[in-house]
Amino acid sequence: MERVKLRGIAAKLLGQVLTQNSSLDHAMLGLADYSVQERAQVFEWVSSTLRLLGRAEWILNSLSDRKKPSGNLGKLLKIAIAQLLSQDTPSALVVSETLEAIKKLEGKGPAGFANAVLRKVSDRRLDWQAWTITEKTGRDEIAAWASVPRSFSDRAWNELGFDQFIKFFESANQRPKTWYRKLGGGDLSRAEPLLLERGVQGNEPPGFVQDTGNQQLCLWVSEVVRARFSAPMSFLDWCAAPGGKSLDLADRGHIGVALDPNELRLPRLRENVARLKFQDRIEIGHTPTWLEQDKNKDRRFDLVWVDAPCSASGIIGRHPEVRWNRDWADLGPYVREQRGIVDSALPFLSENGILVYSVCSIFREERDVAKPAHQKFEAFTSGDFSDGLRALAYSR
Ligand SMILES: C[S@@+](CC[C@H](N)C(=O)[O-])C[C@H]1O[C@@H](n2cnc3c(N)ncnc32)[C@H](O)[C@@H]1O
């Protein structure tokens, strides 16, 4: 399919993600009939636009004195601006493809307006790419530079401080890399994450896709556990799908149960466990069904790991739509859910066991507050990892 048409499809998908609160992965399911290359191109355009939408809108507003461009015109312009900011595709190509798409979808008048805007952005392309902020920059511009809603930016600014704020968003607004966790065998504490250039090719050693933050977190948990138990210990992975934590624990010789209440996420967990031949180390269960079975009521585990669902504020680079579809002013619903989940998992912890609570959020409210309601539990250690990951280990 010609690239001009693909731009129209990217604009439609961008609208769907932004207005229907749909995840990009879910929206991409609608493109199942397209070729791999076409899907990859659309995904690249939409995901980089979602990452740089705040900047694109700021630039667009600064250049158009009339009403803000909306509909297909607005979306195609934002895709083009995000591309000019983040990639090295020649400006002339980005502009001509975009103008053709606008002409087809909206007519000549809007294309003329788009031409004027995109020429201005192209002329200052390097300046916009080098856009920086200081501690004195206004809050609206800071949010635009960070490319998140003001409520997210203000909260992050207060919690992280200037230097960490810059570091976090510089990384969150880059195209994320794909990292791979090789299965062990040797010294897992020195295993280097493998960087995959274009996703899994099929010729890697046995393993699974896992970002570096999660690989650091898993290593940290293995050390926390080793200080108390000799392998194999028993684990209960309470929020398990698609299985990163259970696969890591099984690879280190531990044996346990991986549960998840979301039936749509369980098949990926099952596939991963079967592919890596860990069926004898990992028992998989759908949480409500597992809980109903009498034989499970009295089971206790050395490690209970609650890798809780959260706002995902730490992984807005990998899941760029998340920044636009959450209410960042109120994290209360997440914290209440996290507390509830911790309290449901706790009865399965052995007397001497360790509870690990982890989230991929940069916000203190979610990172530290969801401790067990049970008075007797104390956090005895904590760790911070890249991608905003945070873990706390509790014991009695
Ligand atoms: C952060 S993800 C887990 C990622 C997984 N541990 C990994 O490393 O591959 C959170 C998981 O919690 C599950 N979840 C959502 N609500 C839950 C609940 N009330 N109790 C337990 N798990 C829940 C979600 O289905 C999701 O799979």
The ligand as an SDF file (V2000), in Angstrom:
LIG
                    3D

 27 29  0  0  0  0  0  0  0  0999 V2000
    2.3800   -5.5160   35.9640 C   0  0  0  0  0  0  0  0  0  0  0  0
    1.4130   -6.7590   35.2920 S   0  0  0  0  0  0  0  0  0  0  0  0
    2.2950   -8.2180   35.6940 C   0  0  0  0  0  0  0  0  0  0  0  0
    3.5220   -8.4600   34.8490 C   0  0  0  0  0  0  0  0  0  0  0  0
    4.1700   -9.8060   35.1210 C   0  0  0  0  0  0  0  0  0  0  0  0
    4.4330   -9.9850   36.5390 N   0  0  0  0  0  0  0  0  0  0  0  0
    5.4560   -9.9550   34.3480 C   0  0  0  0  0  0  0  0  0  0  0  0
    6.5230   -9.6410   34.8810 O   0  0  0  0  0  0  0  0  0  0  0  0
    5.4060  -10.4340   33.2010 O   0  0  0  0  0  0  0  0  0  0  0  0
    0.0940   -6.8210   36.4210 C   0  0  0  0  0  0  0  0  0  0  0  0
   -0.8130   -8.0250   36.2930 C   0  0  0  0  0  0  0  0  0  0  0  0
   -1.7460   -7.9730   37.3770 O   0  0  0  0  0  0  0  0  0  0  0  0
   -2.9450   -8.5570   36.9420 C   0  0  0  0  0  0  0  0  0  0  0  0
   -4.0540   -8.1080   37.8210 N   0  0  0  0  0  0  0  0  0  0  0  0
   -4.9800   -7.1640   37.6050 C   0  0  0  0  0  0  0  0  0  0  0  0
   -5.8410   -7.1000   38.6510 N   0  0  0  0  0  0  0  0  0  0  0  0
   -5.4470   -8.0220   39.5410 C   0  0  0  0  0  0  0  0  0  0  0  0
   -5.9520   -8.4640   40.7970 C   0  0  0  0  0  0  0  0  0  0  0  0
   -7.0190   -7.8850   41.3650 N   0  0  0  0  0  0  0  0  0  0  0  0
   -5.3160   -9.4730   41.4330 N   0  0  0  0  0  0  0  0  0  0  0  0
   -4.2110  -10.0410   40.8840 C   0  0  0  0  0  0  0  0  0  0  0  0
   -3.6810   -9.6670   39.6810 N   0  0  0  0  0  0  0  0  0  0  0  0
   -4.2970   -8.6800   39.0340 C   0  0  0  0  0  0  0  0  0  0  0  0
   -3.0800   -8.0870   35.5100 C   0  0  0  0  0  0  0  0  0  0  0  0
   -3.9270   -8.9530   34.7830 O   0  0  0  0  0  0  0  0  0  0  0  0
   -1.6360   -8.0930   35.0170 C   0  0  0  0  0  0  0  0  0  0  0  0
   -1.3650   -9.2640   34.3230 O   0  0  0  0  0  0  0  0  0  0  0  0
  1  2  1  0
  2  3  1  0
  2 10  1  0
  3  4  1  0
  4  5  1  0
  5  6  1  0
  5  7  1  0
  7  8  2  0
  7  9  1  0
 10 11  1  0
 11 12  1  0
 11 26  1  0
 12 13  1  0
 13 14  1  0
 13 24  1  0
 14 15  1  0
 14 23  1  0
 15 16  2  0
 16 17  1  0
 17 18  1  0
 17 23  2  0
 18 19  1  0
 18 20  2  0
 20 21  1  0
 21 22  2  0
 22 23  1  0
 24 25  1  0
 24 26  1  0
 26 27  1  0
M  CHG  2   2   1   9  -1
M  END
$$$$
